[in-house]
Amino acid sequence: MYNEMVYKLTKDASPEEMKKAGLGDHFASHDKALFYNDAAGNPFTVTYIQAKGDPIADLYEDIAAEEKARATYQWLIDLSDDPDLNDALAFLREREVVHSQRFREAVEILKEEQGKKKYF
């Protein structure tokens, strides 16, 4: 979905328009191909993904990631005046809300089960 949004937003852009939009360096290295990076241009790396090995701690990390994604989608919606793009971003934002809720439910289940004796 992300790829399709970026493609639709840049497919007819000229090199001059890409440069004017602040994407000149990206265009020079990658043409219009996607190259995942943050708003400051830092490339994506899996070091952003954290895991402790404790299910409850890891689920809280997942909740935080979902909430950050939700906030990012909202910021993008606030910056955009394209109704079709905003509809897609709103769908993605709401998906993050549901993910966060499911992770929160999983935390509560784990807390309930944590002290129980296991029988196999």
C-alpha positions in Angstrom: 0.0 0.0 0.0 2.8 2.4 0.8 4.5 1.6 -2.5 1.4 2.3 -4.4 0.9 5.7 -2.6 4.4 6.8 -3.3 4.2 5.6 -6.9 0.9 7.5 -7.5 2.3 10.7 -5.9 5.6 10.7 -8.0 4.8 8.8 -11.2 4.4 11.9 -13.3 6.9 14.1 -11.5 9.8 15.5 -13.5 13.3 15.5 -12.1 12.9 19.3 -11.5 9.7 18.7 -9.5 11.4 15.9 -7.5 14.3 18.3 -6.7 11.9 21.2 -5.8 10.1 18.8 -3.4 13.3 18.1 -1.6 13.8 14.7 -3.2 16.7 15.6 -5.5 19.3 13.5 -3.6 16.9 10.5 -3.5 16.0 10.9 -7.2 19.7 11.1 -8.1 20.5 7.8 -6.3 17.2 5.8 -6.7 15.2 7.4 -9.5 11.6 7.0 -8.4 12.2 3.6 -6.7 11.4 3.3 -3.1 14.2 3.5 -0.7 13.0 3.4 2.9 14.2 6.1 5.1 12.8 8.5 7.8 11.9 12.1 7.3 15.5 13.2 7.9 16.8 10.8 5.2 18.2 8.2 7.5 17.9 4.7 5.9 15.7 2.1 7.5 17.6 -0.5 9.6 16.3 -3.4 11.7 18.1 -1.9 14.7 15.0 0.2 15.1 13.1 -3.0 16.1 13.6 -3.8 19.8 13.1 -7.1 21.5 13.9 -8.1 25.1 12.8 -11.7 25.2 10.2 -11.0 27.9 6.8 -11.4 26.3 5.2 -8.6 28.3 8.1 -6.1 27.7 8.1 -7.0 24.0 4.4 -6.5 23.7 4.7 -3.0 25.3 7.4 -2.3 22.7 4.9 -3.4 20.0 2.2 -1.1 21.5 4.6 1.8 21.4 5.5 1.1 17.8 1.8 0.9 16.8 1.1 4.2 18.6 4.0 5.9 16.9 2.8 4.7 13.5 -0.7 5.9 14.3 0.7 9.4 15.2 2.8 9.4 12.0 -0.3 8.6 9.8 -2.2 11.4 11.5 0.6 13.9 10.9 0.7 12.9 7.2 -3.1 13.3 7.0 -2.8 16.7 8.5 -0.1 17.7 5.9 -2.1 16.4 2.9 -5.0 17.9 1.0 -5.5 14.8 -1.3 -8.7 13.1 -0.2 -7.8 9.7 -1.8 -4.4 9.7 -0.1 -6.0 10.7 3.2 -8.5 7.9 2.9 -5.7 5.3 2.5 -3.7 6.9 5.3 -6.8 6.9 7.6 -7.3 3.2 6.9 -3.6 2.6 7.9 -4.0 4.7 11.0 -7.1 2.8 12.1 -5.3 -0.5 11.5 -2.6 0.7 13.9 -5.2 1.4 16.5 -6.6 -2.1 16.2 -3.1 -3.6 16.4 -2.4 -1.6 19.6 -5.7 -2.8 21.1 -4.9 -6.4 20.4 -1.4 -6.1 21.8 -2.9 -4.5 25.0 -5.3 -7.5 25.3 -2.4 -9.9 24.9 -0.6 -8.1 27.7 -3.6 -8.6 30.0 -3.9 -12.3 29.1 -0.2 -12.8 29.9 -0.4 -11.0 33.2 -3.4 -13.2 34.2 -1.5 -16.4 33.2 1.9 -15.3 34.5 1.6 -16.8 38.1 -0.4 -19.9 37.2 1.1 -23.3 37.5 1.5 -25.0 34.1 0.4 -28.6 33.7 1.6 -30.7 30.7 
